[in-house]
Amino acid sequence: MLAPIDFVSPHTAIFLFLTLPIAALCLVVRSTLGGHRSRRILPSTSLESLGMDMDKEVVGPESALPRGWPQTWICVGHRGRFVKSGDYLALDLAGFRIFLILSKDGVVRAFHNVCRHRAFPITRKTSGTSTVLACQYHGWTYNTLGQLTNAPHFDQLPGFAKSPNGLFAIHTKTDSRGFVHVNLSGSLEAGDSKVEDAEITGRPVHINGCARLIYSWEGKGQFNWKIVGGASPRATFVNVPARGLLAQALAACGLVSTTTGQLQFFPLTTVHTKVGSPFWYQIVYSPESPQKTTVRCDVYTTQKTDPLWRFEDEAKFHLENHLQLMLKSYENTYSELSNFVPNSPRDGRSLLCQAITCTNTKLEW
């Protein structure tokens, strides 16, 4: 037999009346920052103060990107940074350690950054050049095609074969503009799927695979990548101070003007161009966890002659300084949103509208 329902006291009723809208708003914040059906990025203490039990929810590395992201194409770089055979770039995508390398046949390929013997990293450096990929643990070596070429103490073992013990390959495509995309799906069909076109803003200049990398910067920040890129392809997060600082830095070498254009590859990459400028730059956000993101800024030139004299000394100094300030700005925004418990729905809407594009004080979901 069910127990009778107790009537709430007037004080309890008032408490529920005041706190339930706030709890609902916090759920909206959580949904907005986390994307559809994504795990939370806010600390549990923010919601525990509202009487909500979040202890059982576990946040794993996979929650750093939208659901199903390993089955989609992700832009991670450009063909222009791979010049010599063996040029490589290593990165971490939400816990997946991978690296890109230019093979001797002129094709950029991607592999999981783990040795087939004991899963030790093949490379610990972010970038470099090597046509012989050697694991430092037991000396297994691979070529630029990912094939196992040497396995000390295993070569003479009966039944051991090198061919099935190459590096785990990742689906890789280079599009007509020279941008390199990876797809982490294990299915063979994924390699034949179409790479989505970039979303175009303004008037981006023509880019092809002949561009040359002239400068690269990388930094790590304590923030969730959605603070920058939004929770869905249509969500737009703005951070005027951060973007303004970057524009000021790059203006010194002619990268920014009123006639600029962007290419946006959801969810991690944005390309900035300027009409008439020999330079363009690419920013890639690589989430390592829900609370940590690596930012890489690569500057390219379309000129065959060396234009480095326009991108030395003062320009580099300002760029690095402002990129650091940009990271700090994102960290501050993430910290503020993560630790915020609104006193009222109006306070919550006001804070969100500072981080998310709003129209007439209404949130754009």
C-alpha positions in Angstrom: 0.0 0.0 0.0 1.3 3.4 -1.0 2.1 5.9 1.8 0.0 9.0 1.9 1.4 12.1 0.2 2.4 14.8 2.7 1.5 18.3 1.9 4.5 20.7 1.7 4.9 23.5 4.1 4.6 27.2 3.0 8.4 27.6 3.4 9.1 24.5 1.3 6.8 25.7 -1.4 8.5 29.1 -1.5 11.9 27.4 -1.7 10.8 25.2 -4.6 9.2 28.1 -6.4 12.5 30.0 -6.3 15.0 27.2 -7.0 13.3 25.1 -9.6 13.6 27.8 -12.4 17.2 28.2 -11.5 17.8 24.5 -11.7 16.1 24.4 -15.1 18.3 27.3 -16.3 21.4 25.4 -15.2 20.2 22.4 -17.2 19.9 24.8 -20.2 23.5 26.0 -19.6 24.6 22.4 -19.5 22.8 21.5 -22.7 24.1 24.6 -24.5 27.7 24.1 -23.6 27.6 20.3 -24.0 25.7 20.0 -27.3 22.8 17.6 -27.9 22.9 14.6 -25.5 26.5 15.3 -24.6 27.9 14.8 -21.1 28.4 17.8 -18.8 31.4 20.1 -18.8 30.3 22.0 -15.7 31.7 20.8 -12.3 29.2 18.9 -10.2 29.5 21.5 -7.4 27.6 24.0 -9.6 24.5 21.8 -9.7 24.9 20.2 -6.3 24.1 23.5 -4.7 20.7 23.2 -6.3 20.2 19.8 -4.8 21.0 17.8 -7.9 23.0 14.6 -7.6 25.7 14.5 -10.3 28.1 12.0 -8.5 27.1 9.1 -10.7 27.9 10.8 -14.0 31.3 10.0 -15.3 33.0 12.3 -17.9 35.3 10.4 -20.2 37.6 11.7 -23.0 35.0 10.8 -25.6 32.7 13.5 -24.2 35.0 16.2 -25.4 33.5 16.1 -28.9 29.9 15.6 -30.2 28.4 12.1 -30.2 29.4 10.1 -33.3 32.4 12.4 -34.1 34.8 9.5 -34.8 32.7 8.6 -37.8 32.9 12.1 -39.3 35.7 13.8 -41.2 37.8 16.2 -39.1 40.1 18.8 -40.6 43.4 18.7 -38.7 45.9 20.4 -40.9 47.0 21.5 -44.4 49.2 19.8 -47.0 51.5 22.8 -47.0 53.2 21.9 -43.7 54.4 18.6 -45.2 57.3 19.3 -47.6 59.9 16.5 -47.2 59.3 12.8 -47.0 59.0 12.0 -43.3 57.6 15.3 -42.2 55.1 14.5 -39.4 52.6 16.2 -37.1 51.3 14.5 -33.9 48.2 15.5 -32.1 45.6 14.3 -29.5 42.0 14.2 -30.4 39.9 13.6 -27.2 42.3 10.9 -26.0 43.1 9.4 -29.5 46.8 9.9 -30.1 47.5 10.1 -33.8 50.1 11.5 -36.2 50.1 12.6 -39.8 53.2 11.9 -42.0 54.2 12.5 -45.6 55.1 9.2 -47.2 57.7 8.7 -49.8 55.0 8.5 -52.5 54.0 12.1 -51.7 50.7 11.1 -49.9 49.9 12.4 -46.4 48.8 9.5 -44.3 47.6 9.2 -40.7 48.2 6.5 -38.1 47.5 5.8 -34.5 50.5 6.9 -32.4 51.0 3.5 -30.8 53.5 0.7 -31.4 52.0 -2.6 -32.3 54.2 -4.4 -29.7 53.4 -2.7 -26.4 51.3 0.3 -27.4 54.2 2.7 -26.6 54.1 6.0 -28.5 55.9 6.1 -31.8 56.7 9.8 -31.4 56.7 12.0 -28.4 57.5 15.1 -30.3 54.7 17.3 -31.8 56.4 17.6 -35.2 59.6 16.7 -37.0 61.0 14.8 -39.9 61.9 11.1 -39.9 61.6 8.4 -42.6 62.3 5.7 -40.0 59.7 5.6 -37.2 61.3 3.8 -34.3 59.6 2.9 -31.0 62.0 3.6 -28.1 60.7 0.8 -26.0 61.8 -2.4 -27.8 63.1 -0.9 -31.1 60.3 -1.9 -33.5 60.6 0.3 -36.5 58.2 1.3 -39.3 58.4 3.2 -42.6 56.4 6.1 -43.8 53.7 3.8 -45.1 53.2 2.4 -41.6 54.7 -1.0 -42.5 56.8 -2.8 -39.9 60.4 -3.1 -41.1 62.3 -4.4 -38.0 61.2 -6.2 -34.9 64.2 -7.2 -32.8 64.1 -10.7 -31.3 60.8 -11.4 -33.2 62.1 -11.7 -36.7 63.3 -15.3 -36.2 60.3 -16.5 -34.2 58.3 -19.3 -36.0 55.0 -18.0 -37.3 55.8 -14.3 -36.9 55.1 -12.1 -39.9 55.8 -8.4 -40.3 53.0 -7.6 -42.8 50.0 -7.9 -40.3 51.9 -5.9 -37.6 52.1 -2.5 -39.2 50.8 0.6 -37.6 47.0 1.1 -37.4 46.0 3.3 -40.3 43.4 6.0 -40.1 41.2 7.1 -43.0 42.8 10.2 -44.5 41.8 12.6 -47.3 43.3 15.7 -48.7 40.7 18.0 -50.4 41.0 20.3 -53.4 42.2 23.2 -51.2 44.9 21.0 -49.6 43.3 20.6 -46.2 43.9 17.3 -44.6 41.0 15.4 -43.0 40.9 12.3 -40.8 38.1 9.9 -40.0 38.7 7.6 -37.0 36.0 5.1 -37.9 37.1 1.5 -38.1 34.8 0.6 -41.0 36.2 0.4 -44.5 33.2 2.2 -45.9 34.1 5.4 -43.9 37.1 6.0 -46.2 34.7 6.4 -49.2 32.4 8.8 -47.5 32.3 12.5 -48.6 34.2 15.2 -46.8 31.8 18.0 -45.9 32.6 21.4 -47.4 33.7 24.2 -45.2 31.2 26.9 -44.1 32.2 30.1 -45.8 32.2 33.5 -44.2 33.0 36.7 -46.1 35.2 36.4 -49.1 38.0 33.9 -48.5 40.8 33.9 -51.0 41.6 30.8 -53.0 43.8 28.3 -51.2 45.4 25.2 -52.7 47.9 22.5 -51.7 50.9 24.6 -52.9 50.8 26.9 -49.8 53.9 26.8 -47.6 54.0 26.8 -43.8 56.2 29.6 -42.5 55.3 29.6 -38.8 53.6 27.4 -36.2 52.6 28.1 -32.6 51.0 25.7 -30.1 49.6 26.2 -26.6 47.4 24.4 -24.1 44.5 25.9 -22.2 42.3 24.8 -19.3 38.9 25.2 -21.1 36.4 23.2 -23.1 36.6 23.5 -26.8 32.9 24.4 -27.1 33.7 27.8 -25.5 35.3 28.6 -28.9 33.5 26.6 -31.5 30.0 26.2 -30.2 28.1 23.0 -29.4 26.8 22.3 -32.9 27.6 23.3 -36.5 25.0 26.2 -36.2 25.9 27.4 -32.7 28.1 30.5 -32.6 30.2 31.4 -29.6 31.9 34.8 -29.7 34.8 36.1 -27.7 35.4 39.6 -29.0 38.5 40.4 -26.8 40.3 37.2 -27.9 39.5 37.5 -31.6 40.3 41.2 -31.5 43.7 40.6 -30.0 44.5 38.0 -32.6 43.5 40.4 -35.3 45.7 43.2 -33.9 48.7 40.8 -33.8 48.3 39.6 -37.4 47.6 43.0 -38.8 51.3 43.7 -38.4 52.1 41.3 -41.3 49.0 42.1 -43.4 46.8 39.2 -42.4 43.7 41.2 -41.3 41.6 43.9 -43.1 38.0 44.7 -43.7 38.0 42.4 -46.7 38.6 39.1 -44.9 37.1 35.7 -45.3 36.9 32.5 -43.3 36.6 28.8 -43.9 35.1 26.9 -41.0 35.5 23.1 -40.7 33.2 21.9 -37.9 34.1 21.4 -35.2 37.8 22.2 -34.7 39.3 24.3 -37.5 39.0 27.8 -38.8 40.9 29.4 -41.7 41.4 33.1 -41.9 42.4 34.9 -45.2 42.7 38.4 -46.5 42.3 39.6 -50.1 45.6 40.7 -51.5 47.7 39.3 -48.7 50.3 36.5 -49.3 49.5 35.1 -45.9 46.7 33.1 -44.4 46.5 31.3 -41.1 44.7 28.2 -39.7 43.7 27.7 -36.1 43.0 24.2 -34.9 41.5 23.4 -31.5 42.3 19.8 -30.3 40.4 18.7 -27.2 42.5 16.5 -25.0 39.7 16.2 -22.3 36.5 18.1 -21.5 38.6 20.6 -19.5 41.8 20.9 -21.6 42.3 22.0 -25.2 45.4 22.4 -27.3 45.4 25.3 -29.7 47.6 25.4 -32.8 48.1 28.4 -35.1 49.7 27.7 -38.4 50.7 30.6 -40.7 51.1 29.9 -44.5 52.1 31.9 -47.5 51.0 31.6 -51.1 54.2 33.1 -52.5 56.9 30.9 -53.9 59.6 33.5 -53.0 60.6 33.8 -49.4 58.4 36.5 -47.6 59.7 35.8 -44.1 61.0 39.3 -43.8 57.4 40.4 -43.4 56.8 37.9 -40.6 59.8 38.2 -38.3 60.7 39.8 -35.0 57.9 42.2 -34.0 55.1 40.3 -35.8 56.0 37.0 -34.3 56.4 38.5 -30.8 52.9 40.2 -31.0 51.4 37.0 -32.4 52.7 34.8 -29.7 51.8 37.3 -27.0 48.3 37.7 -28.2 47.7 34.0 -28.7 48.7 33.6 -25.0 46.2 36.3 -24.1 43.6 34.5 -26.2 44.0 31.3 -24.3 43.7 33.2 -21.0 40.5 34.8 -22.2 39.0 31.4 -23.1 40.1 30.0 -19.7 38.5 32.9 -17.9 35.3 32.5 -19.8 35.2 28.7 -19.1 36.0 29.2 -15.4 33.3 31.8 -15.1 30.6 29.7 -16.7 31.7 26.5 -14.9 31.5 28.0 -11.5 28.4 30.2 -12.0 25.2 29.5 -10.0 22.6 32.2 -11.0 20.7 34.0 -8.3 17.8 34.3 -10.8 16.9 33.3 -14.3 17.6 36.9 -15.4 21.2 36.6 -14.1 21.7 33.4 -15.9 20.4 34.7 -19.2 22.6 37.8 -18.9 25.8 35.8 -18.4 25.0 33.4 -21.2 24.3 36.3 -23.6 27.8 37.5 -23.0 29.2 34.2 -24.3 26.6 33.2 -26.8 25.2 35.2 -29.7 21.9 36.7 -28.7 19.3 38.7 -30.5 17.0 41.0 -28.5 18.3 39.4 -25.3 16.9 36.1 -26.4 19.2 33.1 -26.5 19.9 31.7 -30.0 19.9 27.9 -29.5 
